Structure formats: structure tokens, C-alpha cells
Amino acid sequence: SVPVFELLTKTFGAFADSVVAKGAGDGGEQAGWVSAIDASTKWGRQTSLSAPTFVFFPQAGSSPKHYAGVYSALSKRCPVDARYLFVQPPGRDAREAEANETDYKKVVADATAALKPYLIGPESKDGPTTFIGDSWGAIAAYAVAHELREQCGWTPTHVVVSGNASPEVTSTHNGLGTYSSTPMADLTDGDLIDFLRESGVSEEDLGSDGAYASLLRAFRADCQLYEDYKRPADLPLLPSKLMILLGKDDHVTKMSDALGWVDEFDTEVSKVVRVAGATHHVHEEQPEAVADHLLDLMGIAQPKPLVLKVERLKEVSMTLAPPEAFVRGVDVEALQSFREGNLLYRMGSASGSKGELSSLASMTRTRSNEWPSRMESPY
């Protein structure tokens, strides 16, 4: 896994480089399907067992860096140390040397096999697990959840989907969803670029010519997976709690198409959230809001800021009587100053300190040396 401190001190771009570069460990072996960041292990195995787990499935053409902002926001907001698992598809970032995978069944099988040790095997935890999938990643998360249910009887406690139509509606789409009914095989790179721009991707995000070409290859492969997906007719409902996120300015996914997700889950808790200030890319554009909604769905209370109310002390006017006549060997003005300071100190003022008392005592000792060595009795 990737050192948490290393990631917390990096920019989002550096975060992405660290995660994807260490996806399979530090031994230089070929990167794998899952990159793990586990902050919970620093307090010992027992504490780690109850930690929540977040599993991220990236959108079409993307990688773990897609969730850099959300991870950063969660790590600051979550009051308990959590574990973060990032699905890393081939053909991009650390796995760019590999070919993009276009076989839908193989993608689901490989991702499931890579996640299983963390969720059911020796690395599993007792805390809640949330699957988060964006765009094509929503379908991938849903399909992997069903695969784990069928193989092991295990399902995530929560599922969060965003920017994608329901599985039933997706089954009727070609690769670009409602944007275009043209099959992927007939779409040019120019068509894909037009879609990316329409969905909110900027020219800066498209990057240099080399990165641009790599993005298009990965994006085309994932859109082909989306096109090939067909919801099995006999799928049971998932018992996970559900949340649907959709940017208020999303012009790619229709709310009416997204609401069908509710019919895929057997749960009393289903939330639908329109994210303000977001287009089709809610996780990148509003990561703090997404993190807040994730923690709220999981019932993880965020720590409230400590507010201290300090009231200004009222000015107090006072007149102290002079010292009694038997008080000898002490500077009267200094004693009077000490008495006033001591009174203020007891009333809560910063005035009247041990330093004043020490100074007064020292003065008394000095003057006592000037007194007669013995006192004569009047009797």
C-alpha cells in the first residue's frame, strides 16, 4: 500500500502518480488491479478491523487519480482512520504499457479477484464498506458487487453511483449513452473529443498530444465495455444502502434515467442528491461535498469544531484600606499594589502574579536584616 503521509503532503497530481506507481507494491512487479491506502493499521490490528473501507471505481478512460480530491477531503473529514481501495484498470497511468481491456466479463472477473482478499480474505475488515462508482465505474461497481455476492455471499454495506443511467437503461445504450446512438465502432476520435468537451472536460484536462492519444484509447475501450453491458434478467436486489449523485449541471445523464438505480436495491435507505456547482464530473468538481455526503450516508459523524466563548471582564473600581499599624518592614505602596493585584487575580484578571508575591517577599527579607537582632519586651 501507499504511505499515507506521503499522499497527504502531495498535490493531487503527485497523489495520482504515487497511487498508480505503487499499485502492486514496491518490488517493481507489474502493477495490479487495486491500489490500497490503509491509514487504520497505524493503531494496531485490532483497531484496524473496525475501520471503514472505501472502494473507488473510476469513470471511463480514467484511473485512481479521478478520486484524488475526494480522497483528500475524506482523509481530513473522516474522524476515524479508514482504508481506501482504488480500482486501477489496464491501459493507463501505471498500467499504460498494458493493452486496454475490452472484454466486459474479464474486467469484472479480474477486478473481483483483486478485491476479494481485501473484502473477504485475510485483509478483510469488520467495518462498513462503500463501493463508489462514477459513470462507467458505476456499472463496474454494481457488476463486481453482484459477482462477490454470487461467489461469496458478500455485499458492500453501501453503494454510491454517479453520472450514469441505471443498469436497465444502460443495457439499451451504445457507448456514449444518451449523447449518441451511434455504435462505438462507427465513432471517430473527433466524435469522442466532442463528447468529452460536452461532458465538461477542458482543453487543459485533455493534456499533451501523447496524453491525449492515451486518454482516447482508454476512453474508447471503456465505452466499448459500457456498450457491451447487458443487465442479466434474473439478478436479485442488492441489500446495500444506496446513494445517487448527479451534478446539477450534468448534461450527459438524465435524472429520469438515473432514478432506475433505486429499483436495483432492497433497502429502506436510498438517497438522491443533486450536487450544486457540478457537471458530469462531480467527484473532481465538488470533492468536499461528495465526501460530506459519503460520511453522512455511512452514519460517520464529522467532528464539530471547538468553539470557546470568552467574555470580557468588566472594569472594577475598588479602594483598599491601608495596612494595619502592626505591619512593619514592608514598603506600604508595594504591599498595597500586591493586595490589589491579588484581588484582581482571584477575580480572573491576569494581573497579580507569583512574580509580584516573590518580589514582595524578597523585599521583606532584605529589610528584616536591618531590624534589631532581638526585640525588647515592654514588660
SULSUL-V354978 format. One record per run of one state. SS is the DSSP state (~ for helix, > for strand, _ for the rest). FROM is the first residue (numbers start at 1). TO is the last residue. If there is no record, write none. Layout:
BEGIN
{{SS,FROM,TO} {SS,FROM,TO}}
END
This chain:
BEGIN
{{_,1,3} {~,4,8} {_,9,11} {~,12,21} {_,22,33} {>,34,38} {_,39,39} {~,40,43} {_,44,44} {~,45,49} {_,50,52} {>,53,57} {_,58,63} {~,64,77} {_,78,82} {>,83,87} {_,88,92} {~,93,95} {_,96,103} {~,104,119} {_,120,128} {>,129,134} {_,135,135} {~,136,152} {_,153,157} {>,158,162} {_,163,166} {~,167,170} {_,171,176} {~,177,179} {_,180,183} {~,184,186} {_,187,188} {~,189,198} {_,199,202} {~,203,206} {_,207,208} {~,209,228} {_,229,237} {>,238,238} {_,239,240} {>,241,247} {_,248,254} {~,255,264} {>,265,265} {_,266,269} {>,270,275} {_,276,281} {~,282,285} {_,286,286} {~,287,297} {_,298,331} {~,332,346} {_,347,353} {~,354,368} {_,369,379}}
END
